[in-house]
């Protein structure tokens, strides 16, 4: 409430009463006119933001690093009463400042304000278009709105906060990984085996003549009747790749609240790249991490799946992953039952004794294990026979070439 405007209004109301008391026509007319105008202005201000709607429209709400997204701010006045002026203040992440634009400081850390000023007639709509560059993966909130307006005289300003919040999800980078090998011990699946050790009974590749000792269930009875000789099915040799990515969100040791943002982004990039590589090779892919999601109190765990939406779920999870560790990675692994023979791919920048013991236990129970190392420091020499691929040098070169 504007105290000055209220005092001014009641002052002229008092003059109107004096005019009535002294029967002064001039004072009565002048003060009455001004008092009436002030009352109309006050009602105008009270109704000014009624029927005003604000929207954010994104050309796409999911993008990859390096893509540009168009954001349209639309303001509509769904009433007859015009707005002499309207200030629209929208809270944006500083990392998503509009191209060629500027954000003013905000009271919220790492956020700024995008301000637009306009006047709207009754039932009029205005739009402002901006482009933002997605420079880093993340889950970026836009909003809330803050609207300011007033009456035609500017005596009674009015302000409202609109809690509409929209999100832009930026997927992590995907890089071509050099010579990443994903071994498997499972005998059946969708990837052709190089050696004919196992045959998948649901993948028939042809027929051959019956030989002594062939089981009867392999006989193709229709083909045998057609060719008037016993023929048996020949199955395609395959192996199954169930790939579980273990992403260690701890980059500076266990139980350390701080983290290294460069190493964390490296680890997330490698995890996303492994997931894409495995999914393209028709593997069932899962993701477990000691990190967490916004507004969640549980570590991340996505069970292996070959569902068409699985890769999108993994990318979305990695985009939103926060460095807050709610548990150790070995604790996450212990709390979930892993598929038999699933390939374990650990992406990490640190190696604790407990984490190494967990890898050795998994290896001892039949899980192929490989470690993808992302830290600049060399990995431990003694890993109990667990293969380690040091990607640090490759990632440093890639980061220089793709800033």
KEFIZA-31067 format. One record per residue: residue in three letters; x, y, z of N, C-alpha, C in turn. Coordinates in pm, whole numbers, plus 50000, padded with zeros to 5 digits. Example, Ala and Ser with C-alpha at 12.3 -4.5 7.8 and 13.67 -1.06 7.14 Angstrom:
<sites>
ala513194943150780512304955050780513204967050780
ser512854977550708513674989450714512905000350787
</sites>
This chain:
<sites>
unk500854988150000500005000050000500885012450000
unk500525022349917501265034849909500715044450013
unk501475046750121500995055150230500815069650185
unk501715074450096501605088150048500315090049968
unk500025080449881498795081449802497565080649890
unk497605071849993496475070750085496285083850161
unk497375089650209497275102350283496725113350194
unk497175113750071496685123849975495195122149950
unk494745109849939493335107049912492475111450030
unk492895107550150492095111150266492165126050297
unk493245132750258493335147350277492275154450194
unk492105150450070491095156849986489695152350028
unk489585140450087488295136650144487925145750258
unk488915149350341488655158750450488265172450399
unk488935177050291488565189950232487135189650180
unk486725178250126485345177050076484355178650190
unk484655172750307483795174150422483765188550473
unk484905195450468484945209650505484095217950412
unk484165214550282483335221850186481865220150215
unk481485207950257480085205850293479705213850418
unk480635214150515480345221150642480205236150620
unk481115242050541481085256550518480255260350397
unk479695250550333478895252950212479645261250110
unk480935257550091481795264149992481735255949864
unk481065261049763480865253449639482155250649565
unk483065260549565484325258649492485155247749557
unk485295248749690486075238649762485415225049750
unk484075224949757483345212449748483545205849613
unk483455213749506483585208049372485015203249345
unk485995211649384487385208149356487805195849437
unk487535195949567487955184649649487165172149614
unk485885173749583485095161949544485585155749416
unk485965164249317486475159049191487785151649212
unk488665157849292489965151349315489795138749398
unk488895138949499488665127149580488075115749496
unk487145119349408486565109249321487605103449226
unk488475112149172489545107449084490505098249159
unk490795101849284491665093249364491045079849392
unk489725079749419489055067049441489065058249318
unk488835064549201488895056949076490315051449054
unk491335059949084492725055449068493045043649160
unk492485044249281492745033249374492105020249327
unk490885021049277490225009249223490965004149099
unk491435013549016492185009848896493435001848936
unk494125006849038495324999949083494994986149137
unk493874985149213493514972249271493184962049163
unk492594966549055492194957348948493254955948839
unk494344963648850495284964448738495884950948700
unk496214942648798496894929948768495934918148759
unk494634920748778493664910148758493564906848609
unk493534894148577493414890148437494704891548358
unk495804894548426497104895348358497794881848371
unk498144876048258498764862748256500144863548193
unk501124856848257502484856348205502834841948171
unk503544840148060503934826848016505364827147965
unk506044815747982507334813247916507144801847819
unk507534803947697507414793647594508814790547542
unk509214777847554510534773447509510414766547374
unk511344769447285511354762247157511614747347181
unk512314744047288512514730347333512934731047479
unk512424721947559512754722047702513804711747739
unk514344704847638515464695747656516454698247544
unk517694700247580518704703647481520034697747522
unk520984697847428522344693347455523244705647470
unk524364703547535525344714347549525754719247410
unk525774732547393526134738447265524944742447180
unk523744738247217522554741947142521984755147194
unk521324762547106520644774947143519144772347152
unk518524777947254517094776147277516434789947276
unk515304790947209514554803547205513524803547318
unk513504814447394512564816047505511694828247475
unk510384826147476509434836947451508694840247579
unk508734852847620507944857547733506694864147677
unk505544859347722504274864447670503434869547785
unk502924881747769502074888047869500744891347803
unk499654887147865498304889247812497444896347915
unk496674906247869495754913547955494324909347920
unk493754900147997492434894547967491324902548036
unk491314915548019490234923948072490164936847990
unk489084944148008488894956547932489804967547985
unk490044967748115490824978448177492254978248124
unk492734989448066494124989748016495124991448128
unk496374988948094497474990848188498365002048136
unk498405013348204499265024348157500725020148149
unk501155012248245502505006548241502514993548320
unk503344984548273503494971448337504954967548332
unk505514964748448506884959848457506854944948488
unk507494937348401507564922748416509004919048448
unk509214913848567510544909648610510544894448622
unk511434887848551511504873348550512884869048600
unk512904859448691514164854648749514734843548662
unk515974845548614516644835948525517964831648587
unk518424819348557519764815348600520834823648529
unk521844827448602522924835348540523594827548426
unk523654814248437524254806148332523424806248205
unk522184811048213521294811448098520934825848062
unk521874834948079521634848748040521354849447890
unk520404857647847520064858047704521214863147620
unk521334857847501522384862147407522134876747370
unk523114885147391522974899347360522194907047464
unk521724900647569520974907247674521744907847804
unk521084912547905521744914348034520754911748146
unk521234905248251520434902948371520874912648480
unk519904918348548520224926948662520394918248787
unk521124923048887521364914949006520074910849076
unk520124898949135518984893549208519404890349350
unk518424889249439518714885749578519034870949594
unk518764862949490519024848549494520374845949429
unk521224838249496522564835449445522494827849314
unk523364831549219523494825549087522264827848999
unk521444837749034520304841448952520314856348926
unk519694860448816519544874448783518114877048740
unk517824889748713516464893648676516444899148535
unk515504894648456515254899748322514014908548330
unk514154921248300513074930948320512604936548187
unk511284936948168510674943048051509574952648096
unk509434963748024508454974048057507584976647935
unk506254977247955505344979147843504034984947896
unk503194989047804501814992947835500894984247751
unk499774980147809498854971047741497454976847742
unk496844976747625495434980147617494594968247663
unk493294970347669492434959347708492474948047607
unk492584935647655492644923547570493804924147470
unk494924929447515496124929947430497154919947482
unk497984915347389499034905747422500354910747364
unk501414909247445502754913047401503704901447423
unk504744900847339505744890147352507134895947336
unk508084890047409509504893047394510234879947369
unk511104879847271511824867547234513304868947265
unk513864858447324515274857947359515844844447317
unk517154844147302517864831647274518894829547384
unk518964817347434519944813847537520824802647483
unk522084803047519523044792747478523254783147594
unk523084770247567523274759847669524764756847679
unk525424762447777526874761147789527294749947885
unk526374744847961526734734148054525494726248091
unk525714713348121524574704848157523964709648288
unk522694706848306522054710948429520544711248417
unk519914714448527518454715348539518164729548584
unk517794738148489517754752448513516324757248534
unk516014762848651514674768448674514584782848626
unk513464786348564513174800048521511934804748597
unk512074815748670510944820948745511314822048893
unk510424827948970509064832348937509034846248873
unk507814850348832507584863748781507304873248897
unk507644886048873507204896748963506634907848876
unk505364911048897504664921048815504454933748897
unk504654945048832504394958048895503594966648799
unk502584973448853501774982548773501174992848867
unk500325001648811499705012148892498535017948814
unk497895027648875496815034848810497395044748710
unk496535052048642496995061148537497775072948594
unk497545076148720498285087248783499565082448851
unk499715069548868500885064248937500855066249087
unk499655068649143499565071449286499565058749370
unk499045047949315498885035749393499545024049318
unk500855022849330501535011549263501124998249326
unk501124988149244500724974749290501754964649242
unk502024954649324503034944549292502504930649328
unk502784921049242502394907149266503534897949226
unk503624886749297504604876349266503844864449210
unk504214860049091503604848449028504584836849033
unk504134825849091505044814649121505244805149003
unk504824808948883505034800148769506524798148744
unk506984785748753508394782448731508474771748623
unk509324773848523509564764248417511024759948423
unk511294748348364512644742548371513164739448232
unk514444741848216515164738148095516204727748133
unk516124716148069517014704948100518084704047992
unk519334704948032520454704147938521214691147962
unk521214682547860521864669547873523384671147879
unk524074661547939525544662247942526134659847804
unk527384663647791528094661247665528304646347644
unk528354642547518528674628847479529904629347390
unk530944621847428532204622047352532504608047301
unk533184606947189533624593647143534744588547232
unk534524577347297535514571947389536494562947315
unk537784564447342538784556547269538914542347325
unk538614532547241538904518347273538314513847406
unk537054517647432536404512847554535854498947528
unk536294489247605535894475247588534914471647699
unk533784465747661532794461547758532684446347753
unk533414439047838533354424347836532044419347894
unk531734406647869530524400747923530744385847947
unk530044380548048530084366248076528734359548052
unk527724367348014526394361448000526264354747864
unk525634342947856525634335247734524564339147633
unk523484345847671522414348747577522214363747567
unk521704368547453521434382647441521324387247299
unk521614400147275521374406247146522634409547068
unk523804407647126525044410947057525704398147010
unk526044397346883526634385146829527994382346892
unk528194369846926529464365846985530494363246876
unk531744365846907532814363046812533144348146810
unk532974341246922533244327046930531944319646955
unk531774307946887530534300546899530564292147026
unk530404298947142530404291847269528994288747315
unk528044297447285526674295747326525764299147208
unk524564293447210523574296447108522294301147176
unk521674311147114520454316847170519254310147106
unk518414302947180517314295447121516194304047063
unk516214317047080515164325447020515654332346893
unk516884329646852517424336046730517874324946633
unk517004321446539517294310946442517984316846321
unk519114310946282519844316146167519784306646047
unk519214294546061519124285545947518754271345988
unk518894261945892518574247845914519734239045869
unk519814226945925520794217045880520184203245898
unk520874193245842520374179545853520484174645998
unk519554166046033519544160146167520764151146186
unk521394152246301522534143746334522234136246463
unk522814124746476522594116646594522984124446720
unk522114124746816522364131846941521674145346948
unk521154150646833520434163446836519144161746917
unk518834170947008517584169947084516374171546993
unk515294164747026514074165246944513464179246939
unk513684187247045513074200547046513684209846941
unk514844205946886515454214346783514984210746642
unk514204200146628513744196146495512684205946445
unk512864210446322511884219246259510914210246182
unk509764207146242508874196946188508264201246055
unk507904213546041507284218045915508274217245799
unk509494222045824510504221445718510884207045687
unk510924198545790511254184445767510194177745680
unk508914180745705507834174945624507904180045481
unk508254192645467508314198345333509454192345251
unk510604190245317511784184945246511894169645257
unk510984163445333510964148945349512274143645409
unk512844151245498514014146745576514064155045703
unk514664149145808514714156345935515704167745928
unk515214179645963516044191745967515944197846106
unk517044202646154517074209046286517464223646271
unk517034231446371517304245846370518744248646411
unk519344258846347520684263646384520504277546444
unk520954279046566520774291646637522004300546625
unk521724313446634522804323346624523524324446758
unk524844324246759525584325846885525524340346932
unk525194342347056525104355947109525574356347253
unk525824368347298526064370947441525184382647481
unk524834383347605524064394647656525014404447724
unk524834417147696525574427547768524604435147855
unk524614432247983523934440348082525014449448140
unk524954462048106525974471648148525424480248261
unk526104480048374525744488548487526864498748506
unk526504511348492527474522248509527424526848655
unk528554525848722528694530948858529404544448851
unk528684554948880529234568448874529534573249015
unk530814575449042531214580149174531164595449176
unk530164600949246530024615549253531024621949347
unk531684613949431532724619149520534004621049439
unk534504633149433535694636149354536894639949439
unk536684641249572537784645149661537844636249783
unk537454623749767537494614349878536154613049946
unk536014602650028534764600150097534514610350207
unk533224613050229532754621550338533354635650332
unk533684640050212534184653750194533084662150132
unk532624672750198531494680550145531834688050017
unk533114691749999533494698849878533724689149764
unk533764694449642533954686049525534684694049418
unk535254686949322535954692949211534994693549092
unk534524705449052533514706148944534034700948811
unk535334702748783535884697848656535844682648652
unk536284676148760536284661548764534864655948763
unk533944662848830532564658048831531984658448690
unk532234669548618531704670448482532374660248390
unk533644657648412534324647148334533654633648356
unk533404630448484532814617548516531424616348456
unk530644626948462529284626548406529344625148255
unk530284632248191530434631148046530794616948005
unk531724610848077532124597048045530964587548069
unk530224589348179529084580548207528024581548096
unk527754593748051526774595447943527284589147813
unk528574590447787529144584947665529114569647666
unk529414563647782529354549147794527914544347775
unk526964551347835525564547547821525124548047675
unk525524558547604525164559747462525814548547381
unk527094545847407527814535347335527164521647360
unk526854518747485526264505747517524854504547461
unk524084515147468522714514447418522684513047266
unk523624519647198523704518147052524044503947012
unk524724496647102525064482647075524034473147136
unk522834478347161521694470447202521914463447336
unk522584470447426522794465047559521704470147654
unk521444462547757520604467247867521494475547959
unk521134488047979522004497448050521324502248177
unk522104502848286521624508248413522614518348469
unk522174526248564523024536648623522824536848773
unk523944536248847523934537648992524954548349028
unk524604556949124525514567749160525314571549305
unk526394576549364526314581649501525784595849503
unk525604602049387525014615249380523504614749400
unk522864626249392521424626949417520774636149316
unk519444636049314518654644749229518054655949312
unk517684667149250517034677949327515774672949396
unk515574677049519514394673749599514264658749622
unk515374651849625515354637449651516294634449767
unk515924624249846516764620249959517314606349940
unk517414601749815517944588449786519024589349680
unk520034580649688521024580049580520364575349450
unk521074577049342520524573849210520664558949181
unk519604552849133519684538949088518644536648978
unk519114533848859518274530148746518664515948706
unk517754506648722518054492748690518264491048540
unk519084481248498519364479448355518094476648275
unk518014482648158516864480848072517254484147929
unk516524477847834516694481047693515474488147638
unk514624493347729513434500647685513864512847604
unk513114516347499513514527847415513714540847490
unk513054542447605513204554947681514334554447784
unk515034543047795516034541647900517174551547884
unk517664553247762518774562547741518364576747776
unk517144580547741516654593947777516584595447928
unk516124585047999516064585548145517464587348204
unk518444580348148519804581548199520344595648173
unk520124601048053520594614448022519924624748113
unk518624623248136517934632648223518474631848366
unk518734619748412519274618048547520654624348559
unk521504622148459522844628048463522784643148451
unk521824648448376521674662948364521334669248498
unk520514662348578520064667948705520944664148823
unk521934655448801522724650348912523414661548989
unk523304660849120523924670649209525104664149281
unk526114672049317527294666449382527084662649527
unk525854664149578525584660649717525514645449727
unk526434639449801526474624849815525734620849941
unk524694612649923523894607950034524374594650088
unk525274588050014525814575250056527094573049978
unk527904563950026529074559949947528604551249831
unk529424550649727529044542649611528974527849646
unk529884523349730529824509149769528564506249850
unk528094516149926526834514349998525654513249902
unk525684520949793524614520149693524614506349628
unk525814501249597525914488149532525414477249625
unk525764478049753525344467749848523824467349865
unk523174478649848521734479349874520884474949756
unk521514471049645520744466749529521294453549475
unk520384445549426520774432649369521064434649220
unk522264431349178522654433149039522374420648958
unk522004422148831521764410348746523024401848735
unk522814388648730523954379648722524764382248595
unk526084383348612526984384948499527004398648436
unk526304408348496526264421848438527664427948439
unk527994434848330529284441748321529244454448404
unk530224456248490530294467848579531314477748524
unk530874489948496531754500548448531774511448554
unk532884512548624533024522748727533694535048667
unk533024546648680533574559448636533904567348762
unk535164570448782535564576548909536834584748893
unk537014593948991538244601748999539034598449125
unk538424590349214539094586249338538824571449358
unk539684565149437539524550849466539824548449613
unk538804545149689538994542049831539194527049847
unk539684523049962539864508849989538524501449989
unk537494507950042536174501450046535604499749906
unk535814509649820535294508649684536054497849607
unk537384497049625538164486449559537734472649609
unk537464471449738537004458549791535674454649731
unk534794464449706533504461649643533694456749500
unk534624463049426534894458649289535434444349286
unk536344441349378536904427749382535844417449420
unk534924421349507533834412149542532944409549421
unk532634420149346531804418549226532514409849122
unk533804412149109534564404049014534574389449056
unk534684387249186534724373449235533394366249222
unk532304373649209530984367349194530554366349049
unk531484368448956531164366248815530864378548734
unk531084390248788530824402548713532104407348645
unk532084409048512533214415948449533264430448498
unk534434435448531534574448748590535634456448513
unk535354469148486536344477948425536204491648491
unk537344498348512537364511648574537774521848469
unk536994532448455537324543748367537754555348457
unk539024558648449539634568448540539634582148474
unk539154592548547539034605948488539904616448557
unk540584613048666541394622848738542744624748670
unk543334636448690544654639148633545744630948703
unk545534628248831546484619648902546334605248854
unk547434598048854547404584248806546594575548902
unk545914565348850545154556348937546074547849022
unk545564541549127546394532849211547004521549128
unk548214517749162548884507049087548304493349120
unk547994491149247547494478049289545964478249287
unk545394471549186543944471049174543414456749176
unk544234447149217543784433549229543374427149099
unk543984431548990543644425748860542474432348792
unk541884442748850540764449848785541344458948677
unk540894457548552541444465848445541034480548461
unk541994489448434541754503848448542114510548315
unk541214518748266541484526748147541564541448189
unk542734547348176542954561148217542584570348101
unk541474577648118540974586548012541344601048035
unk542134603948138542384617848175543054625648062
unk544104620148003544824627447897543904629947777
unk543154619947739542214621547627541184632247657
unk540654632447780539634642247817540194656347823
unk541474657647867542084671047870542194676847729
unk542594668647635542704673247495541314676847443
unk540354668547472538994671047424538434683947484
unk538724686547611538224698747675538844711147614
unk540134710447577540774721947512540164724547375
unk539854714047303539304715647169537814718847169
unk537144716147281535694718747289535394726247419
unk535804738947425535624746547550534124749047580
</sites>
